Amino acid sequence: VCSMSRKGNCWDNAPTERFFSSLKREWLTGNLYPTREDATVDVRAYIAYYNSRRIHTTLGDIAPIEFEKYA
């Protein structure tokens, strides 16, 4: 069931905003890409890193993929 919050409540977007904040701060800062394809490849590399290797303190200091294995 999709959750719908009232106008002005940011809770539904919080996980997405956090992800994009991490992407910009940890991965993209200072990078210049000659083509859109180069940027797409790099963002996909970050998503793979984010899900498989980057530890998350809210998940008990394990990667999301590991967390899903034991959940």
Secondary structure, 3 states (H helix, E strand, C coil): CCCCCCCCCCHHHHHHHHHHHHHHHHHHCCCCCCCHHHHHHHHHHHHHHHHHCCCEHHHCCECHHHHHHHC
